[in-house]
Amino acid sequence: MKVLVATNAGAGHFGPLVPFARALSDAGHDVVVTAPHSAEATITSAGFVARSVGDIPPDAYGAVFAGTAGMSLRESNLHFAREVFGRLGLAARLDDTRRFIDEWQPNMVLRETSEIASFVAAEAAGVPQVQVAIGLSSFEEIVTPVLAEALSNFGLPECLPRLQSVSRVSHVPPSLEVASALPGTTARFRWDDPADASGHLPDWWKSTAPLVYVTFGSEAGGMDLFPRLYRAVLDQVANMPIRVVMTVGRSADPALLGTLPANAHVERWWPQTGVMKEAVAVVGHGGYGTSMTALAAGLPQVLIPMFALDQHENARRLNEVGAGISLSDGPAAIGGLGDALSRVLEDQSYSEGARRIAAEIAGMPPPAEAVGLLESLAQR
């Protein structure tokens, strides 16, 4: 069958789709990914055919950010979702997505939560669709009504019930979830990090001290958090008896961090799974991909959630289940990182909590087993 996979730009949006898209492709199905033109290189480097749809103009992003002045974190995130994933995303991508569906005639649309141009186009064309969760159900519950509001404002109120009740697949293990109020069904499949996990880390140090991996995802390095936040982290860990691998993202220049502590090594990017095979803990931002990869590896985390609501939801929940410590004040809490990391390394209950979840993830069916479900949903 032909499967249209639809995503917004950003690793946190595309990453959860990849295991399912790859499983479908491996099973012989024809997979094409629609994404903003700015994400085309990410799609093709993952081995998929990309079909570019409209990009949101950069000045429109600026106007959205300007509109969040004085808002709380929650208010600003919901405003961003309503405007960027909703109004602007629909305006930029809906016509292109409709044309491609009319031209290619897919049997199914597989889309991530926030990509709703493909939702509208699939509904209009009568194409079955499945939604891939990009976070905990608590995050999905928060963002879905906001996207529904955007659809209503766009003149499409008849789509609202279907947006809430569409069939879903998720990588989140049941123990991380709380009871969901969303209608519809969710099938769960193991998190398999799509990045290359081969090989070992180079011998950057003459040390066998425990390795800690530090990353704040692919976006933060291109924001005004860099280099100040990253340098503050390095200063916090400089005198700890550990080794640190820090990644800053492809848009950041590691040279701006200045002279590095002797126990630290910085790269723009490195395959996460490869680092985590040798790490004992992770310092991160609570992003979905990084947090799930660390959990699958059984690694405890110290989380410094930043600019996105889902990061705070993930950090809060990992703190609750004992798989990590959340510094919930975000970048302002960086002064407590050293103490929090010491606790995670010394108190084995955090490692035990992470390993419990890793065992649960390992026992979930692999993404390849989702193919039969997706095939059956496409025939309805």
N, C-alpha and C positions, 0 to 999 in steps of 0.2 A: 504494500500500500504506500501511498504518498503521505508523508507527515510533514506538516509545516510546524517548525519550532519557532516560537516568537519570544523575544527578549528585549528589555531595555538595555542600554549600555551599562557596563560595570560588571566586574567579576562576581560580585555578590548576587547579581541577577542571573547571569548566564551559568555560573558554576553548578547550581543545583539541577539545571536542565541537562547538563552534559552526560551524566551516567545513563539517563534514560534515552537520550538521543543516540548515544553510542551503542546501547543495547539494541535499539531498533535498527540501526544501520548494520550492526553485526548479524542481525537476523534476516538481512536481505531487503529491508524496506528502504525506500527512497526518502532521504531526509534533507530538507533545505531549511536554513535558519534565516528568518527575517529579523533585522536589527538596524538601529540607526547607522548611518554611514561611518560615524566615528568609531563604531565597534567592529567594523568589518575585519580588521587585522586580527583581533582577538578570536573571531569566529573561524577564520581560515587557518590560523595557527593551531587551533584545536582539531583540525582535520575535516571541517565541515564546509559545505557549499553555502556561501552567504548571499542573501538577496537584500540589498540595502533599501531601507525605507527612510522617510524624512527625518532629518535631524532638527532638534529644537535650536533656534538661533542663540548664540552665546549671550547677546544682550537681553534676551528674554529671561535667561537664568539670573542675570544680574538684577533684573526687576523683581523677580520672585524673592531673592535673598534680601533685597532692600525692604520688601514688604514684611519681613519677619522681625524688624526692629521692635524691641520692647516685648516680644512674645516669650512665653516660657518654652522650654525644650519641646514639650508635648505639642503646644500650639503651633510652633514653627515647623515641626515635622509634619503635622497634619496639613498645614498650609502648603508645604512643599509637595506632599503627595497629591493634594487636590489640584494644584496648579501644574506641576511638572508631569507627573504620571497620568493625571487626568486631562485637564483642559489643553495644555500645550502638546502633550503626547498625542492626544486624539487629533488635534488640528494638523500636526506634522505628519502623522503616519497613516491615518485612516484611509485616505484615498489610494495611497500606494499599496496598502495591504489588501484592500478590496480588489484592486486591479490584479494583483498577483494571484489571489484566490480564484478569481474568475478565469484567469489565464491558465493556471496550473492544475486547478481542480483537485486539491488535496482531499484525502479521505479522513484526515483528522488534523486538528490544531492542538499542539501541546505548548502551553504558554505559562510563563511565570506570573505570579500574583499581580504584579503592578503593570503588566503589559495588557492594556485593555482595548487598544485599537484592533488587535487580532480577535479579541472577544466579540466586539461589535460586528466585525466583518464576518466572522464565522457564524454568528447568530443569523445575520441577514442571508447568508448563503446556505443555511441549513447544514453546516459541517459540524459533526460532533467535536467536542473539545474536552480537554482535561487540563486542570490547573496544577502546576508544580509549586508547592509551598516554598517560600524563600525565608521562612522563619518559624518560630513557635506559633501554635494556634492562637495564643494570646495576642501576638502581633497581627496575625491575619484578621482577628476579630476587630482590632482597632482600625486597620487600614481599609478593610472591605467597605464599610459604610461610607467612608470618605470618597473612595473611588465610585461608589454607587451615586453619591451626590454629584460628582463630576459628570457622570453619564446623564443624570437628570438635567443638569445645567446645560448639557450639550443637546438636549432635546430628545433624549432616549430613555424616558422613564420606564418603558416596557421591558428593558433589559435587567432591571434591578433584581427581581426574584431569581433569575438564572445566575447572575453574578454571585449570589450568596450560596446557591445550592449546587453549583457545578461539581462534578466528580473531581477529587483531588488525590494526588500522590505526594508523599512527604518522606524525607530522610530522618525526621526527628524520632528518636526512640520513645516509646510510650511513657517511660518514667520521667522524662523531661516535661511532658505535657501536663496541663491541668484540664479539667473537663471543658470541652469546647461547646459554645452555644451556637456555632455555625451549623446550619442544616447541611444535608448531603453527607457523603461518605468519604473517608480518607483511608487509602491503602498505604502501608509503610514499607519501605525498602531500604536496605543497608546503604550507608554513606560510603561510597568509594571515591576517594579523591582522584579527579581526572588528571592531575599533574604527574609528571614523570617522577617516580620514586627510586630510580635506579642509582646505584653507586653509593659511595660514602663521601663524607665531607673531606675536603683537602686538609692537610696537616698545617693549619694556620698557626697553631700554638705549640710550644714545647711544654705541654701540660696535659694532664689527664683529669683535671677538675670537672665536676658535673657541668653539662652543657644546658644552657637556658636559651630558648629561641624567643626573640622579641620582634613583633611585627604589629603595625597598626593598619594593615591592609594596603590596597592599591591606590586609594584616593587621598589619604591624609598627607602623604608626602608632597602633593601638589597644592596643599592649602597653607594658610599662614601658621599652621601648627609646626611646620618645618622651617628652620632646623631647631627652634627653641625647645619644643617638647622632647624631641629625640635626644638632644644634648643633655637635657635634665635627666632622662632615663639613664644615659651612660654614666652620668655623675653619681646616680644613686647606686649603681651596681659596680662601680670602679674598684672598690675595696672588698668586695665579696669574694669568697673562695670558689668562684665559678668561672666558666667560660661563657661568652655571650656571642651569639650570631644575631645580628639585627639586619632586617631588610627595610628599605625606605621607600620602595616603589620606583618605577621606571622614570617618573617625571622629576625625581629629586636627585640632587648632586651630593654624594657622600662627602665630598671635599669641604662642604660648608659646615660640617660638624667639627672641624678642627682636629687637633691631635687626639687620637682615640686612646682610651685606657688600654693598658697592656693586655687585659683579659677580654677585649672586645674585638670583633671583626664585623665590618659592615659591607653589605652588598645591596645593589638596587633590587635584585630579585634572586630568589633561589627556590627550587621546588620544595614546597612545604613538607611533603611527606618524607622527602629525603632527609631534611633536618630533623624531623620529629622521630625518625628511627633511632637517633642518637641522643635526643634531648631527654631531660628529666622533668622539665616544666616549661610552660609557655607564658609569656607576658604579651597580652593583646588588648584589642579594643572591643571584643565581644561580637565582631563580625561573624556572620553565619558560617562562611566557608572555613575560616581559621578555627573557630570554636568547635565545629563538627569534626574537623580533621584532627584536632588535638584530643577530643573525646574518643574518637575511633582508635587513636594511638594509646589511650589510657593515661594521658598526661594531665596533671592538675594545672590550673591556670590562675594567674593574677590578671584581673580584667579592669581596664580603664576605659569605660564606654565614653564615647565622644559626642558626635554630632547627629547620630541617627537613633530613632526611637527603638528600633529592633536591637541595637547594640545594648541598650539599657535593659530591655526585656531579657535578652540572653544572659547578660551578666547577673541580673537579679536571680534568675532561675538556677544558674550554676552555683551561685552562692547558697541558695536554699537547699540544694541536693548534696552539698558538701564536696563538690568537685573543684572548688576554687574559691577565691576571695574577690569580691567586687569592691573597687574603690569608686563608689557611686557618684562622687563629686566631679568625675571626669578629670581633665587636665589639671584642675586646681588641687587635686589630691595626690599629685605626683610625689610630693614630699614623703608620703607614706609607703611608697613602693618598696623600698629596701626592707622595711619591717614586714610587709605583707609577703614578699618573696621569701624571706627567711622562714616565716611561719609555714608556708606551703612546702618548703624543702625539708623542714625539720619535723613537722607534724604529719605522720604517715596517714592520718585519716583522710587527708585530701587526695593523696595518691590512691588510697583504697576506694574512695568515692568515684574517682575518674575511671579506675579499672572496672568497677561494677558496671558503669555505663558502657565502657568499651566491650565488655562481655555481652551486654544486651544488644549493642549494635552488631557485633559479630554474629549473633544468633538470628538477626533479621534476614529475610530473603534478599538475595542479590538483585541489583537492577535488571539483570537479564530475565528474571522471573516476572518482571512487570510487563514484558512484551505480550504475553497471552492476555493479560487484563486489558491492555491498551487495544489490542486487536479486537477483543470482544466489544469494548466500548465504541470503537469506530464503526461497528456493524449495526449499532442501535439506530 
